[in-house]
Amino acid sequence: MASRFLTKQRAVLKLYLLNLAEQKRLYGLQFKDIIQKQFQKHGYIPSHSEIYKALYELTEDGILKRIKQPVEEGGFQEVVIYQFTEEGLKMAKAYKKLVKEDLERSRRLIDKIMKDNF
């Protein structure tokens, strides 16, 4: 039995970060720009620090790894690309399954609240 009220914000951010990582190799600022754009029209703009904390946790959990890559324009600048570790994709699928179950529970709770009060 879950004792939390709704799905945590960080779990939703991680879900989107994992989906983006499955699609292409991105660096942190690209993740931020894409996620902020997707959620902005829904009244939510996750902060820079929220997104980077979620990326940090995914790397600490061994799902993603950071790879330094030189910027193509030359010079000495580098970006950090995030991609799956060897076991990361399997771990990501398990994490996504847990988040899906929690989102379904949260939706049922929201549906009840709406029905009972509006």
URKAKA-V716761 format. One record per run of one state. SS is the DSSP state (2 for helix, 1 for strand, 0 for the rest). FROM is the first residue (numbers start at 0). TO is the last residue. Records with the same first field share a line. If there is no record, write none. Layout:
SS = FROM-TO / FROM-TO
This chain:
0 = 0-7 / 23-24 / 40-46 / 60-62 / 70-76 / 84-86 / 117-117
2 = 8-22 / 27-39 / 47-59 / 87-116
1 = 25-26 / 63-69 / 77-83
